Amino acid sequence: MSGHGYEKDAIVKRLRRIEGQVRGLERMVEEDRYCIDVLTQISAVSTALDSVALKILEDHVGHCVSGALASGDPEEAAAKTEELLAAVQRFSRSR
């Protein structure tokens, strides 16, 4: 595990697959594919990105936030808690 709390190699691998999906979308648009097919693929990319975001958020809680709470430093714990809540709010607003 990296210092950031997530499995960097696994996340990079997933993002590269998503990048391939986006390139496929670009080809679909260039080829004038049926709009519903394009929208279906856009939805799949969005779902895949959401999955990556949730994994990073989960790992953040399990590593960074729990570490701050376990440290006994109330300022660090409060900072990580505020950071977590802000991230959850940003993520939920984008839905």
N, C-alpha and C positions, 0 to 999 in steps of 0.2 A: 504494500500500500504506500502511496506517496504521502508527502507531507500535507496534501490537501484533503485527504480522506477518501479519495475515490481511486478506483483501479484505472490508471491512465491508459494502459494498453488496450483494455477492453472497451473503454469509452472511445478511444481513437478509432478502433476497428469498427465500432457501430457507426460513428460519424462518417467514416469512409463509405460504408454501405449506403448511408443516407445521401451522401454526395453523389453516388452512382444513381440513386433513384431520381435526384434532382436533374442530373444530366439526361436521364431517360425522359423526364418531363419536358425538358427543352427540345429534345428530338420530336416528341409527340406534337408539340406546338408547331415546330418547323414543318412537320409532315401533315399539318392540318387535320390531326386526329379528332375524332368525335369529342365534343366538349364534355360530355358526361364521363367519358373515359379519362380525360385529363383531370377533371375534378375528383374522380375516384383516386387517382394516383396522388394528387395534392393532399387529399385526406390521409392517405397512407403515410406520406412524408411527415405530415403534422403529428400523426400518432406516434411515429418512430421518434421524432424529436421530443415529444412529451415523455416518452419512455426513458430517453436519455436524461432529460431534466429531472425526472422523478428519481432515477437511480443516483444521480449526483446529489440530490437533496437528501435522499435516504442515507447515503454515505456521509454526507456533511453532518447530519444529526448523530450518526453512530460514531463518528470520529471527532470532529471539531467541537461540536456543541457538548457532547458528553465529556470530552477531555477538559473543556473549560469549566464545566460543572464540577467535575472530579478534582480540579486543581485547588479548589477551596478559595480561589480568588474571586470575590464577589463582583469586582469591576469587570473582569474577563468574562465571567458567567453572564452578567447582564449584557455585555457587548455582543456576545455570541447569540444570546437569546433574541435581542433586538434585530440583529442581522438575519437570523432565521425567520423571524416573523415578517420582516420586510421582503425577504425572498419569496416566502409563501404568498404574500399579498401580490407581488409582481406576477408570479406564476398564475395565480387564480384570476387576476384581472385580464390576462391575455387569453383566457378561455372564453 
